[in-house]
Amino acid sequence: MVVKWKKFIEKHPFRDIINHIIKDIETNNLEQYFIKPLSWYTQYFRIRKGNIRIVFEKTSKGNNIVAVDTRGQIYRWLK
């Protein structure tokens, strides 16, 4: 089963840049990004790259990608 945000990345013209950011999130190489916590979800954080938002969750086992979408649609994934 393919996750919905993976389908979004496959169709996006900047998929190489998005995949690089996701790789950095998964390897916890985050010092070069401005990370903002989501105010209503304490465990979720977001990275912004232009109009794209990448929301991830920090856990004891590592970082998990929650959603990847445009600015207007990203927070619908979190409901």
Z-matrix of the N, CA and C atoms (Angstrom, degrees):
N
C 1 1.454
C 2 1.530 1 109.47
N 3 1.297 2 116.20 1 128.35
C 4 1.457 3 121.48 2 179.89
C 5 1.525 4 108.77 3 -92.07
N 6 1.316 5 116.10 4 131.44
C 7 1.460 6 121.98 5 178.79
C 8 1.522 7 108.40 6 -70.34
N 9 1.329 8 117.48 7 146.41
C 10 1.467 9 121.88 8 -176.30
C 11 1.523 10 112.74 9 -58.02
N 12 1.328 11 117.46 10 -38.74
C 13 1.461 12 118.14 11 -178.26
C 14 1.525 13 111.70 12 -69.68
N 15 1.327 14 117.65 13 -25.19
C 16 1.465 15 119.60 14 176.35
C 17 1.522 16 110.59 15 -69.90
N 18 1.346 17 116.94 16 -35.36
C 19 1.459 18 120.25 17 175.78
C 20 1.531 19 110.46 18 -65.00
N 21 1.335 20 116.21 19 -38.72
C 22 1.462 21 120.52 20 178.04
C 23 1.525 22 110.40 21 -60.60
N 24 1.323 23 117.21 22 -43.53
C 25 1.464 24 121.50 23 -178.63
C 26 1.530 25 110.75 24 -65.27
N 27 1.338 26 117.14 25 -40.41
C 28 1.463 27 120.51 26 -178.95
C 29 1.523 28 112.19 27 -60.13
N 30 1.340 29 117.22 28 -32.63
C 31 1.462 30 121.79 29 -177.19
C 32 1.530 31 113.05 30 -89.55
N 33 1.314 32 118.04 31 -14.32
C 34 1.463 33 121.49 32 -172.90
C 35 1.526 34 110.94 33 -81.58
N 36 1.340 35 118.17 34 138.75
C 37 1.476 36 120.05 35 -178.53
C 38 1.529 37 114.20 36 -67.96
N 39 1.339 38 118.60 37 -22.00
C 40 1.465 39 121.51 38 179.22
C 41 1.527 40 111.53 39 -102.33
N 42 1.336 41 116.82 40 36.20
C 43 1.467 42 121.04 41 -175.13
C 44 1.526 43 112.55 42 -62.34
N 45 1.328 44 118.21 43 -29.95
C 46 1.464 45 120.12 44 179.63
C 47 1.527 46 111.12 45 -66.49
N 48 1.318 47 116.92 46 -42.21
C 49 1.466 48 121.20 47 178.25
C 50 1.527 49 110.34 48 -66.19
N 51 1.320 50 116.90 49 -43.65
C 52 1.469 51 120.95 50 -179.86
C 53 1.525 52 110.14 51 -64.18
N 54 1.332 53 117.27 52 -42.65
C 55 1.471 54 119.88 53 178.82
C 56 1.524 55 111.50 54 -64.36
N 57 1.328 56 117.87 55 -34.49
C 58 1.464 57 121.26 56 176.94
C 59 1.534 58 110.72 57 -65.28
N 60 1.331 59 117.03 58 -42.35
C 61 1.467 60 120.59 59 178.12
C 62 1.522 61 110.29 60 -64.92
N 63 1.327 62 117.32 61 -41.39
C 64 1.466 63 120.73 62 179.15
C 65 1.527 64 110.61 63 -63.86
N 66 1.319 65 117.20 64 -39.67
C 67 1.466 66 120.62 65 177.08
C 68 1.527 67 110.38 66 -62.40
N 69 1.344 68 116.95 67 -40.98
C 70 1.462 69 120.38 68 177.69
C 71 1.532 70 111.43 69 -65.12
N 72 1.311 71 117.69 70 -37.33
C 73 1.470 72 120.81 71 177.71
C 74 1.519 73 110.11 72 -65.02
N 75 1.317 74 117.42 73 -45.79
C 76 1.465 75 121.32 74 -177.97
C 77 1.522 76 112.32 75 -66.85
N 78 1.339 77 117.99 76 -30.06
C 79 1.463 78 120.98 77 178.67
C 80 1.523 79 112.47 78 -93.94
N 81 1.330 80 116.50 79 3.45
C 82 1.473 81 123.89 80 177.83
C 83 1.527 82 111.54 81 62.57
N 84 1.313 83 116.96 82 36.71
C 85 1.465 84 124.08 83 176.93
C 86 1.528 85 107.49 84 -101.46
N 87 1.339 86 117.17 85 74.05
C 88 1.461 87 122.07 86 -168.19
C 89 1.518 88 114.88 87 -110.73
N 90 1.315 89 119.35 88 5.36
C 91 1.461 90 120.09 89 -174.26
C 92 1.526 91 113.31 90 -67.91
N 93 1.313 92 119.35 91 -19.12
C 94 1.459 93 121.44 92 -178.00
C 95 1.529 94 113.15 93 -91.04
N 96 1.335 95 117.94 94 -2.27
C 97 1.461 96 121.74 95 -176.65
C 98 1.527 97 110.97 96 -111.53
N 99 1.324 98 114.85 97 151.30
C 100 1.457 99 120.68 98 171.69
C 101 1.525 100 106.75 99 -90.16
N 102 1.321 101 115.93 100 111.00
C 103 1.461 102 121.89 101 -176.55
C 104 1.512 103 108.46 102 -103.66
N 105 1.314 104 115.49 103 129.49
C 106 1.455 105 120.70 104 -178.99
C 107 1.525 106 108.96 105 -119.64
N 108 1.334 107 118.36 106 127.80
C 109 1.469 108 119.23 107 176.22
C 110 1.523 109 110.30 108 -73.48
N 111 1.322 110 116.29 109 146.10
C 112 1.460 111 120.54 110 175.33
C 113 1.514 112 108.08 111 -79.42
N 114 1.305 113 116.92 112 132.12
C 115 1.463 114 120.79 113 -170.03
C 116 1.527 115 113.18 114 -68.46
N 117 1.297 116 118.65 115 -30.57
C 118 1.463 117 118.79 116 -176.51
C 119 1.527 118 112.91 117 -98.31
N 120 1.324 119 118.10 118 -8.15
C 121 1.461 120 122.72 119 175.06
C 122 1.528 121 107.59 120 -124.68
N 123 1.305 122 117.79 121 110.42
C 124 1.464 123 120.17 122 -173.51
C 125 1.523 124 113.33 123 -71.42
N 126 1.320 125 119.07 124 -26.09
C 127 1.460 126 120.39 125 -177.14
C 128 1.526 127 112.93 126 -91.68
N 129 1.342 128 118.46 127 -6.40
C 130 1.460 129 122.12 128 -177.88
C 131 1.523 130 111.76 129 -101.05
N 132 1.335 131 115.07 130 143.84
C 133 1.454 132 123.04 131 179.19
C 134 1.527 133 108.35 132 -134.16
N 135 1.341 134 116.49 133 159.69
C 136 1.447 135 118.34 134 179.02
C 137 1.516 136 111.06 135 -133.38
N 138 1.323 137 113.95 136 150.09
C 139 1.455 138 122.92 137 171.99
C 140 1.524 139 106.05 138 -119.93
N 141 1.316 140 115.99 139 134.18
C 142 1.457 141 121.84 140 -179.21
C 143 1.518 142 109.40 141 -108.57
N 144 1.310 143 115.26 142 131.60
C 145 1.472 144 121.38 143 174.15
C 146 1.516 145 107.20 144 -133.78
N 147 1.332 146 116.43 145 95.11
C 148 1.460 147 121.02 146 -176.01
C 149 1.518 148 109.91 147 67.04
N 150 1.307 149 116.83 148 -122.69
C 151 1.457 150 122.48 149 179.86
C 152 1.530 151 112.43 150 -91.06
N 153 1.314 152 117.53 151 -3.79
C 154 1.457 153 122.74 152 -176.90
C 155 1.526 154 109.91 153 -94.72
N 156 1.322 155 115.95 154 138.50
C 157 1.466 156 122.69 155 174.80
C 158 1.517 157 108.48 156 -118.91
N 159 1.322 158 115.75 157 135.59
C 160 1.460 159 122.22 158 175.97
C 161 1.516 160 106.70 159 -119.01
N 162 1.319 161 116.31 160 115.69
C 163 1.459 162 122.14 161 -179.19
C 164 1.522 163 107.57 162 -103.43
N 165 1.325 164 115.65 163 131.14
C 166 1.458 165 120.13 164 179.05
C 167 1.511 166 109.82 165 -137.04
N 168 1.319 167 114.33 166 165.02
C 169 1.455 168 122.29 167 -176.52
C 170 1.526 169 108.16 168 -119.95
N 171 1.318 170 115.94 169 132.81
C 172 1.461 171 120.68 170 176.03
C 173 1.530 172 108.34 171 -93.57
N 174 1.319 173 116.18 172 124.56
C 175 1.462 174 121.82 173 177.59
C 176 1.520 175 108.68 174 -127.29
N 177 1.305 176 115.94 175 174.58
C 178 1.463 177 120.07 176 178.82
C 179 1.530 178 111.34 177 -68.45
N 180 1.330 179 117.41 178 -25.12
C 181 1.459 180 121.46 179 -179.94
C 182 1.526 181 112.90 180 -87.04
N 183 1.324 182 117.34 181 -12.10
C 184 1.459 183 121.17 182 -178.86
C 185 1.513 184 110.70 183 141.38
N 186 1.326 185 115.97 184 -164.90
C 187 1.461 186 121.46 185 -179.39
C 188 1.518 187 109.75 186 -101.84
N 189 1.331 188 116.18 187 136.83
C 190 1.455 189 122.59 188 178.82
C 191 1.516 190 109.29 189 -118.74
N 192 1.321 191 117.14 190 132.54
C 193 1.458 192 121.62 191 175.92
C 194 1.518 193 108.25 192 -75.04
N 195 1.336 194 116.18 193 130.52
C 196 1.456 195 121.76 194 -179.77
C 197 1.517 196 110.59 195 -101.61
N 198 1.343 197 117.02 196 -46.24
C 199 1.454 198 120.53 197 -176.44
C 200 1.524 199 110.43 198 -156.46
N 201 1.328 200 115.05 199 149.91
C 202 1.455 201 122.69 200 173.78
C 203 1.523 202 106.06 201 -138.44
N 204 1.315 203 116.77 202 121.51
C 205 1.462 204 120.32 203 -179.71
C 206 1.521 205 109.39 204 -166.12
N 207 1.321 206 116.05 205 -178.06
C 208 1.457 207 120.94 206 178.23
C 209 1.522 208 110.35 207 -76.78
N 210 1.295 209 115.25 208 168.96
C 211 1.455 210 122.08 209 -175.36
C 212 1.523 211 112.28 210 -58.16
N 213 1.308 212 118.38 211 -40.83
C 214 1.457 213 121.02 212 -176.79
C 215 1.513 214 114.64 213 -77.36
N 216 1.326 215 117.40 214 -19.33
C 217 1.461 216 120.81 215 -173.46
C 218 1.521 217 114.57 216 -109.79
N 219 1.306 218 119.07 217 -13.90
C 220 1.462 219 121.95 218 -169.00
C 221 1.516 220 113.88 219 -61.68
N 222 1.309 221 117.76 220 -39.82
C 223 1.452 222 119.33 221 -172.32
C 224 1.518 223 112.47 222 -78.53
N 225 1.323 224 118.09 223 -9.50
C 226 1.470 225 121.30 224 172.75
C 227 1.532 226 110.50 225 -69.39
N 228 1.321 227 116.71 226 -26.76
C 229 1.461 228 120.79 227 179.59
C 230 1.524 229 111.29 228 -68.45
N 231 1.312 230 116.92 229 -25.96
C 232 1.463 231 120.70 230 -172.52
C 233 1.527 232 113.31 231 -87.63
N 234 1.310 233 117.61 232 -4.34
C 235 1.476 234 119.59 233 -179.00
C 236 1.495 235 111.69 234 -78.94
